[in-house]
């Protein structure tokens, strides 16, 4: 009886190990892809790869997009203001 439970424990342990190794392979590769993307993006822009820098970059790009959308809809003054704010933030970040 002791041999059966030993075998059952090993079988369940092997299944759990296989599931964990599979998930590690999937999410480990995803993490490496994200890390490579962030390093390439920040390296080409000349900014640090901190969370703060990435957040400021996203905010600046969103302001530029908002300015372009405003210009397309016909709001010239609002579009210019949004574009200038976006350019101000991105120029401060990138230098």
Residue, then its C-alpha position, 0 to 999 in steps of 0.5 A: x500500500x505504501x508503494x501505491x501512494x508513493x507512486x501516486x505522489x510522484x505522478x501528481x508531482x510530475x504533472x504539476x511540474x510539467x504544468x509549471x514548466x509550461x507556464x514558465x516557458x510561455x510567460x518567461x518568453x513573453x516577459x523577455x519580449x516585453x523587456x526587449x521592446x522596452x529596452x529598444x524603445x528607451x535606448x532609441x529615445x535616449x531615456x531611462x527605462x524606469x516606470x516614471x519615464x515610460x509613463x511620461x512617454x505614454x502621456x506625451x504620446x496620448x497628448x499628441x494623439x489628442x491634438x491630432x484628433x482635435x485638428x481632424x475634427x476642426x478644433x484648430x486652437x484646441x489641437x494646437x494647444x494639445x500638440x504643444x503640450x505633448x511636444x513640451x512633455x516629450x522634449x522635456x523627457x527626450x532632450 
